[in-house]
Amino acid sequence: MPDAQTTALLRAILDELCCDIPRFDSSTRTSVASQLLATVQQGKSSIEDLKRAGKVALRRSPTIWR
């Protein structure tokens, strides 16, 4: 489980990456959040690494909101 500082960073990046995704599209947000957590668990916690991983998850997630 990430510490409080990492959790805050993950939430901020999730909100930034999903700013154009409606809140009710929980499957896309969940996909991005899962990828962010997986990235941290791999030992990659820089902002650049997390944003890159989140963008990959967004591209993979089927959505009409792009």
LUMMARFI-964272 format. One record per residue: residue number from 1; residue in one letter; x, y, z of N, C-alpha, C, O in turn. Coordinates in steps of 0.05 Angstrom, whole numbers, plus 32768, in hexadecimal, padded with zeros to 4 digits. Layout:
<pts>
+------+------+------+------+------+------+------+------+------+------+------+------+------+------+
| resi | resn |   nu |   nv |   nw |  cau |  cav |  caw |   cu |   cv |   cw |   ou |   ov |   ow |
+------+------+------+------+------+------+------+------+------+------+------+------+------+------+
|  NUM |    a |    X |    Y |    Z |    X |    Y |    Z |    X |    Y |    Z |    X |    Y |    Z |
...
+------+------+------+------+------+------+------+------+------+------+------+------+------+------+
</pts>
This chain:
<pts>
+------+------+------+------+------+------+------+------+------+------+------+------+------+------+
| resi | resn |   nu |   nv |   nw |  cau |  cav |  caw |   cu |   cv |   cw |   ou |   ov |   ow |
+------+------+------+------+------+------+------+------+------+------+------+------+------+------+
|    1 |    m | 8011 | 7FE9 | 8000 | 8000 | 8000 | 8000 | 8012 | 8019 | 8000 | 8023 | 801B | 8011 |
|    2 |    p | 800D | 802B | 7FED | 801D | 8043 | 7FEC | 801A | 8055 | 8005 | 8005 | 8054 | 8011 |
|    3 |    d | 802E | 8064 | 800B | 802C | 8076 | 8022 | 801A | 808E | 801A | 8012 | 8090 | 8003 |
|    4 |    a | 8015 | 809F | 802D | 8002 | 80B6 | 8029 | 800C | 80C9 | 8013 | 7FFC | 80D2 | 8003 |
|    5 |    q | 8026 | 80CE | 8012 | 8030 | 80E0 | 7FFD | 802D | 80D3 | 7FE1 | 8026 | 80E1 | 7FCE |
|    6 |    t | 8033 | 80BA | 7FDE | 8030 | 80AD | 7FC5 | 8013 | 80AB | 7FBD | 800C | 80AE | 7FA5 |
|    7 |    t | 8002 | 80A5 | 7FD0 | 7FE5 | 80A4 | 7FCB | 7FDB | 80BF | 7FC0 | 7FCB | 80C0 | 7FAD |
|    8 |    a | 7FE4 | 80D5 | 7FCC | 7FDC | 80EF | 7FC3 | 7FE6 | 80F5 | 7FA7 | 7FD8 | 8100 | 7F96 |
|    9 |    l | 7FFE | 80EC | 7FA1 | 800A | 80EF | 7F86 | 7FF9 | 80DF | 7F72 | 7FF3 | 80E9 | 7F5C |
|   10 |    l | 7FF3 | 80C6 | 7F79 | 7FE3 | 80B5 | 7F67 | 7FC8 | 80C2 | 7F61 | 7FBF | 80C2 | 7F4A |
|   11 |    r | 7FBB | 80CC | 7F76 | 7FA1 | 80D9 | 7F72 | 7FA3 | 80F1 | 7F60 | 7F92 | 80F6 | 7F4F |
|   12 |    a | 7FB7 | 8101 | 7F64 | 7FBB | 8119 | 7F54 | 7FBF | 8112 | 7F37 | 7FB4 | 811F | 7F25 |
|   13 |    i | 7FD0 | 80FE | 7F32 | 7FD5 | 80F6 | 7F16 | 7FBC | 80E9 | 7F0A | 7FB6 | 80EF | 7EF3 |
|   14 |    l | 7FAE | 80D9 | 7F19 | 7F95 | 80CE | 7F0F | 7F81 | 80E4 | 7F07 | 7F75 | 80E3 | 7EF2 |
|   15 |    d | 7F7E | 80F7 | 7F18 | 7F6C | 810D | 7F12 | 7F75 | 811D | 7EFA | 7F64 | 8125 | 7EE9 |
|   16 |    e | 7F8F | 8121 | 7EF8 | 7F99 | 8130 | 7EE0 | 7F95 | 8121 | 7EC6 | 7F8C | 812C | 7EB3 |
|   17 |    l | 7F9C | 8107 | 7EC7 | 7F99 | 80F7 | 7EAE | 7F7C | 80F3 | 7EA6 | 7F76 | 80F0 | 7E8F |
|   18 |    c | 7F6B | 80F2 | 7EBA | 7F4E | 80EC | 7EB4 | 7F3D | 8105 | 7EB6 | 7F25 | 8103 | 7EB9 |
|   19 |    c | 7F49 | 811C | 7EB3 | 7F39 | 8135 | 7EB5 | 7F23 | 8137 | 7EA0 | 7F0F | 8144 | 7EA5 |
|   20 |    d | 7F27 | 812A | 7E89 | 7F13 | 812B | 7E74 | 7F00 | 8113 | 7E74 | 7EEE | 8111 | 7E64 |
|   21 |    i | 7F05 | 8101 | 7E87 | 7EF4 | 80E9 | 7E89 | 7EDF | 80EF | 7E9E | 7EE5 | 80F6 | 7EB5 |
|   22 |    p | 7EC6 | 80EB | 7E97 | 7EB1 | 80F0 | 7EAB | 7EB4 | 80DE | 7EC4 | 7EBC | 80C7 | 7EC1 |
|   23 |    r | 7EAD | 80E8 | 7EDB | 7EB0 | 80D9 | 7EF4 | 7EA1 | 80BF | 7EF4 | 7EA9 | 80AC | 7F00 |
|   24 |    f | 7E8A | 80BF | 7EE5 | 7E7A | 80A6 | 7EE4 | 7E87 | 8090 | 7ED3 | 7E7D | 8079 | 7ED3 |
|   25 |    d | 7E9C | 8097 | 7EC4 | 7EAA | 8082 | 7EB4 | 7EBF | 8075 | 7EC7 | 7ED7 | 8079 | 7EC3 |
|   26 |    s | 7EB4 | 8066 | 7ED9 | 7EC6 | 805A | 7EEE | 7ED9 | 8045 | 7EE3 | 7EEE | 8040 | 7EEE |
|   27 |    s | 7ED1 | 8038 | 7ECD | 7EE3 | 8023 | 7EC2 | 7EFD | 802E | 7EB8 | 7F12 | 8022 | 7EBB |
|   28 |    t | 7EFB | 8045 | 7EAA | 7F14 | 8051 | 7EA0 | 7F25 | 805B | 7EB7 | 7F3D | 8057 | 7EB7 |
|   29 |    r | 7F19 | 8069 | 7ECA | 7F28 | 8073 | 7EE1 | 7F34 | 805C | 7EF1 | 7F4B | 805E | 7EFA |
|   30 |    t | 7F25 | 8046 | 7EF4 | 7F30 | 802E | 7F02 | 7F47 | 8022 | 7EF3 | 7F5B | 801A | 7F00 |
|   31 |    s | 7F46 | 8021 | 7ED9 | 7F5C | 8016 | 7EC9 | 7F75 | 8027 | 7ECC | 7F8B | 801C | 7ED0 |
|   32 |    v | 7F72 | 8041 | 7ECB | 7F89 | 8053 | 7ECF | 7F94 | 8050 | 7EEB | 7FAC | 804E | 7EEF |
|   33 |    a | 7F83 | 8050 | 7EFF | 7F8B | 804E | 7F1B | 7F9A | 8034 | 7F1F | 7FAF | 8033 | 7F2D |
|   34 |    s | 7F90 | 801E | 7F14 | 7F9D | 8004 | 7F17 | 7FB9 | 8004 | 7F0B | 7FCC | 7FF9 | 7F16 |
|   35 |    q | 7FBC | 8011 | 7EF4 | 7FD6 | 8012 | 7EE7 | 7FE9 | 8024 | 7EF7 | 8001 | 801D | 7EF9 |
|   36 |    l | 7FDF | 8039 | 7F03 | 7FF0 | 804A | 7F13 | 7FFA | 803A | 7F2B | 8012 | 803C | 7F32 |
|   37 |    l | 7FE8 | 802B | 7F38 | 7FF1 | 801B | 7F4F | 8005 | 8006 | 7F47 | 8018 | 8001 | 7F55 |
|   38 |    a | 8000 | 7FF9 | 7F31 | 8013 | 7FE4 | 7F27 | 802E | 7FF0 | 7F22 | 8043 | 7FE4 | 7F27 |
|   39 |    t | 802F | 8009 | 7F17 | 8048 | 8016 | 7F12 | 8057 | 801B | 7F2B | 806F | 8017 | 7F2D |
|   40 |    v | 8049 | 8025 | 7F40 | 8056 | 802A | 7F5A | 8060 | 800F | 7F66 | 8076 | 800F | 7F71 |
|   41 |    q | 8051 | 7FFA | 7F63 | 8059 | 7FE0 | 7F6E | 8072 | 7FD6 | 7F5F | 8081 | 7FC5 | 7F6A |
|   42 |    q | 8077 | 7FDF | 7F47 | 808F | 7FD7 | 7F38 | 80A7 | 7FE8 | 7F40 | 80BD | 7FE5 | 7F35 |
|   43 |    g | 80A2 | 7FFB | 7F52 | 80B8 | 800C | 7F5C | 80BC | 8025 | 7F4C | 80D0 | 8033 | 7F50 |
|   44 |    k | 80A9 | 802B | 7F3B | 80AB | 8043 | 7F2B | 8097 | 8057 | 7F36 | 807E | 8054 | 7F33 |
|   45 |    s | 80A1 | 806D | 7F42 | 808E | 8080 | 7F4E | 8094 | 809D | 7F46 | 8089 | 80AF | 7F53 |
|   46 |    s | 80A4 | 80A1 | 7F31 | 80A8 | 80BC | 7F29 | 808F | 80C6 | 7F1A | 8080 | 80B6 | 7F10 |
|   47 |    i | 808B | 80DF | 7F1A | 8074 | 80EB | 7F0D | 8073 | 80E3 | 7EEF | 805E | 80DD | 7EE5 |
|   48 |    e | 808A | 80E4 | 7EE3 | 808C | 80DD | 7EC6 | 8084 | 80C0 | 7EC1 | 8075 | 80BA | 7EAF |
|   49 |    d | 808E | 80AD | 7ED2 | 8087 | 8091 | 7ECF | 8069 | 808D | 7ED3 | 805C | 807E | 7EC4 |
|   50 |    l | 805E | 809A | 7EE7 | 8042 | 8096 | 7EED | 8030 | 80A2 | 7ED7 | 801C | 8095 | 7ECF |
|   51 |    k | 8037 | 80B9 | 7ECD | 8027 | 80C5 | 7EB7 | 8029 | 80B4 | 7E9E | 8015 | 80B0 | 7E90 |
|   52 |    r | 8040 | 80AA | 7E98 | 8043 | 8099 | 7E81 | 8032 | 8080 | 7E83 | 8024 | 8078 | 7E70 |
|   53 |    a | 8033 | 8073 | 7E9A | 8023 | 805B | 7E9F | 8005 | 8061 | 7E9D | 7FF5 | 8052 | 7E92 |
|   54 |    g | 7FFD | 8078 | 7EA9 | 7FE1 | 807F | 7EA8 | 7FD7 | 8085 | 7E8B | 7FC1 | 807E | 7E84 |
|   55 |    k | 7FE8 | 8092 | 7E7C | 7FE1 | 8097 | 7E60 | 7FDE | 807E | 7E4F | 7FCD | 807C | 7E3E |
|   56 |    v | 7FEF | 806A | 7E55 | 7FED | 8050 | 7E48 | 7FD2 | 8044 | 7E4F | 7FC4 | 8039 | 7E3D |
|   57 |    a | 7FCB | 8044 | 7E68 | 7FB1 | 8039 | 7E71 | 7F9A | 8048 | 7E64 | 7F86 | 803B | 7E5C |
|   58 |    l | 7F9C | 8061 | 7E60 | 7F86 | 8071 | 7E53 | 7F83 | 8068 | 7E36 | 7F6D | 8066 | 7E2C |
|   59 |    r | 7F9A | 8064 | 7E28 | 7F99 | 805C | 7E0C | 7F8D | 8041 | 7E09 | 7F7F | 803B | 7DF5 |
|   60 |    r | 7F92 | 802F | 7E1C | 7F87 | 8014 | 7E1B | 7F6A | 8012 | 7E23 | 7F5C | 7FFF | 7E1B |
|   61 |    s | 7F60 | 8025 | 7E32 | 7F45 | 8024 | 7E3C | 7F31 | 802C | 7E27 | 7F33 | 8043 | 7E1D |
|   62 |    p | 7F1E | 801B | 7E1F | 7F0A | 8024 | 7E0B | 7EF7 | 8038 | 7E18 | 7EEB | 8033 | 7E2D |
|   63 |    t | 7EF5 | 804F | 7E0B | 7EE3 | 8063 | 7E14 | 7EDA | 8075 | 7DFD | 7EE9 | 8079 | 7DEA |
|   64 |    i | 7EC3 | 8080 | 7DFF | 7EB9 | 8093 | 7DEB | 7EC0 | 80AF | 7DF2 | 7EBA | 80C2 | 7DE3 |
|   65 |    w | 7ECE | 80B3 | 7E09 | 7ED3 | 80CE | 7E13 | 7EED | 80DA | 7E09 | 7EF3 | 80F1 | 7E10 |
|   66 |    r | 7EFC | 80CC | 7DF9 | 7F15 | 80D8 | 7DEF | 7F11 | 80EA | 7DD8 | 7F24 | 80F5 | 7DCD |
+------+------+------+------+------+------+------+------+------+------+------+------+------+------+
</pts>
